[in-house]
Amino acid sequence: MTVPPANRARLRDLRDIGDEDVDLASAALNIAGLHRAGTTLAPYLRHLETLVHEVGVYAGENPEIDRAAEALIQVLGRRYGYGGDDDAFDDFEAANLATVIDERRGLPVALGI
């Protein structure tokens, strides 16, 4: 596999930082970019920022666990239509965060990011 220079640089940056400093969503999208030639990651990152903002607004500051869970369900599940895909456990794309964002379906591990 030939890794495009931009992806190579981002992956090298990820390799060189400590585990606690890794932005998991950004890392997952960079890996997704390896499998989808020409994918521009900026729109996906903006979408994730929007989700974070909307969940935060819904949940409020320092929410109790029930309120935080409700915010995730309402924003991700109901407002944006995200959900698990039990039939996709053998499908590599169901773990690809860019595909999960595009289709609003995927493996639980990808949805958890």
Wavefront OBJ file of the C-alpha trace (Angstrom):
o trace
v 0.000 0.000 0.000
v 1.318 3.418 -0.941
v 0.412 5.970 1.683
v -0.243 9.483 0.339
v 2.243 12.049 1.717
v -0.395 13.991 3.692
v -1.641 10.818 5.377
v 1.916 9.676 5.991
v 2.743 12.921 7.826
v -0.409 12.738 9.975
v 0.229 9.103 10.854
v 3.837 9.900 11.734
v 2.610 12.675 14.037
v 0.239 10.217 15.737
v 3.041 7.719 16.188
v 5.240 10.298 17.871
v 2.843 11.553 20.556
v 1.982 9.894 23.838
v -1.097 7.706 24.133
v -2.828 10.151 26.459
v -2.487 12.920 23.866
v -4.005 11.039 20.924
v -7.214 12.518 19.540
v -8.958 9.219 18.860
v -11.469 10.606 16.349
v -8.771 12.345 14.335
v -6.626 9.205 14.400
v -9.548 7.048 13.250
v -10.322 9.453 10.418
v -6.689 9.488 9.321
v -6.741 5.710 9.156
v -10.050 5.885 7.265
v -8.369 8.203 4.775
v -5.886 5.465 3.934
v -8.713 3.326 2.592
v -10.635 6.064 0.800
v -8.400 7.802 -1.698
v -9.105 11.489 -2.048
v -11.115 11.728 1.161
v -10.954 15.196 2.682
v -11.042 14.837 6.450
v -12.005 18.421 7.359
v -15.782 17.967 6.806
v -15.766 14.856 8.998
v -13.877 16.653 11.756
v -16.330 19.572 11.559
v -19.240 17.146 11.811
v -17.740 15.544 14.922
v -17.178 19.002 16.445
v -20.842 19.785 15.768
v -21.926 16.559 17.483
v -19.756 17.317 20.516
v -21.178 20.832 20.728
v -24.808 19.739 20.395
v -24.456 16.935 22.945
v -22.819 19.426 25.322
v -25.618 21.949 24.874
v -28.265 19.278 25.422
v -26.550 17.784 28.471
v -25.590 21.048 30.110
v -22.584 21.660 32.307
v -21.430 18.760 34.527
v -24.468 16.560 33.810
v -25.404 13.539 35.859
v -24.813 10.250 34.043
v -28.501 9.810 33.150
v -28.634 13.268 31.570
v -25.394 12.630 29.636
v -26.753 9.322 28.312
v -30.021 11.015 27.333
v -28.057 13.703 25.464
v -26.167 11.066 23.482
v -29.356 9.199 22.608
v -31.277 12.322 21.627
v -28.532 13.990 19.600
v -26.709 11.049 18.030
v -29.545 8.571 17.731
v -32.622 10.671 17.166
v -31.423 13.975 15.715
v -28.674 12.564 13.483
v -29.899 8.993 13.025
v -26.786 7.146 14.177
v -27.212 3.508 15.108
v -25.500 0.165 15.315
v -25.465 -2.329 12.493
v -25.636 -5.902 13.757
v -25.246 -7.276 10.225
v -21.928 -5.513 9.652
v -19.564 -7.393 11.948
v -17.799 -8.931 8.939
v -17.741 -5.680 6.971
v -14.485 -3.736 7.282
v -16.211 -0.503 6.231
v -18.489 -0.686 9.282
v -15.391 0.117 11.362
v -14.224 2.921 9.055
v -15.192 6.147 10.839
v -15.650 8.103 7.606
v -18.056 5.460 6.286
v -19.890 5.349 9.614
v -20.375 9.129 9.482
v -21.559 8.972 5.864
v -24.001 6.126 6.459
v -24.914 6.863 10.113
v -24.453 3.121 10.773
v -21.561 1.026 11.915
v -19.933 -1.151 14.498
v -20.346 -0.154 18.136
v -16.612 0.476 18.480
v -16.708 3.048 15.656
v -19.862 4.664 17.019
v -18.188 4.942 20.413
v -15.439 7.151 19.050
l 1 2 3 4 5 6 7 8 9 10 11 12 13 14 15 16 17 18 19 20 21 22 23 24 25 26 27 28 29 30 31 32 33 34 35 36 37 38 39 40 41 42 43 44 45 46 47 48 49 50 51 52 53 54 55 56 57 58 59 60 61 62 63 64 65 66 67 68 69 70 71 72 73 74 75 76 77 78 79 80 81 82 83 84 85 86 87 88 89 90 91 92 93 94 95 96 97 98 99 100 101 102 103 104 105 106 107 108 109 110 111 112 113
